[in-house]
């Protein structure tokens, strides 16, 4: 029987043309009163889209902690040596682990109460838009990252029956690898070939063996004509590892459009 997830995902879809300069500056002003260093880093981005995605990520994690009844001024965040953000204070009981990712129009945060392995905790999320970057063909795109795939993964990618299915298979494998290593908090340098995802059997192996005590949840979100595949990896500390594919958008995923989300964030964070 599947475990009832303690985990949630908040997904924000950001469209640059709708995100005004006035809204951007108001959100920065509110965040500046809480974390001036974060605002300084955001202002250093050359591309406004990157700055806005990062800003939304900061608002996501602060609203997450606000939901626990914590005053925004009491929140303090830091990063591990590998660069994974975590909540320093206050000490929540149960503890709260989170991870944030973004790709194209989607910024997503996975979080879970009672997570294992402080300080950053073993929660990881990755999302990817279903598309081949640039003007590459799918086979040439796969070749550029081929050294990060196992021989079995190479075979499975091109046995899906259609180009669309093959593309989906590749991104399931990649998001699995990303979510798992993000949950570990290892950062860059981890050999992705150590992680193998059998997309047909829905089995994940690390160094040839199925790890113990993990939950992997696969989901798809749609935005207009675009589709995004996502995976949340969480170390739950006991029992057999589960890989669960959600046929429909799961109830533990909340979707928002960036403009009303940021407007609400400004009101809630400035009102405390």
HELIX and SHEET records of a PDB file:
HELIX    1   1 UNK A   16  UNK A   18  5                                   3    
HELIX    2   2 UNK A   21  UNK A   32  1                                  12    
HELIX    3   3 UNK A   36  UNK A   43  1                                   8    
HELIX    4   4 UNK A   48  UNK A   66  1                                  19    
HELIX    5   5 UNK A   72  UNK A   74  5                                   3    
HELIX    6   6 UNK A  138  UNK A  144  1                                   7    
HELIX    7   7 UNK A  146  UNK A  148  5                                   3    
HELIX    8   8 UNK A  151  UNK A  157  1                                   7    
HELIX    9   9 UNK A  163  UNK A  184  1                                  22    
HELIX   10  10 UNK A  192  UNK A  194  5                                   3    
HELIX   11  11 UNK A  258  UNK A  270  1                                  13    
SHEET    1   A 4 UNK A  96  UNK A 103  0                                        
SHEET    2   A 4 UNK A 106  UNK A 113 -1                                        
SHEET    3   A 4 UNK A   7  UNK A  13 -1                                        
SHEET    4   A 4 UNK A 253  UNK A 257  1                                        
SHEET    1   B 2 UNK A  76  UNK A  79  0                                        
SHEET    2   B 2 UNK A  85  UNK A  89 -1                                        
SHEET    1   C 4 UNK A 123  UNK A 129  0                                        
SHEET    2   C 4 UNK A 226  UNK A 235 -1                                        
SHEET    3   C 4 UNK A 214  UNK A 223 -1                                        
SHEET    4   C 4 UNK A 242  UNK A 245  1                                        
SHEET    1   D 2 UNK A 195  UNK A 198  0                                        
SHEET    2   D 2 UNK A 203  UNK A 206 -1                                        
END                                                                             
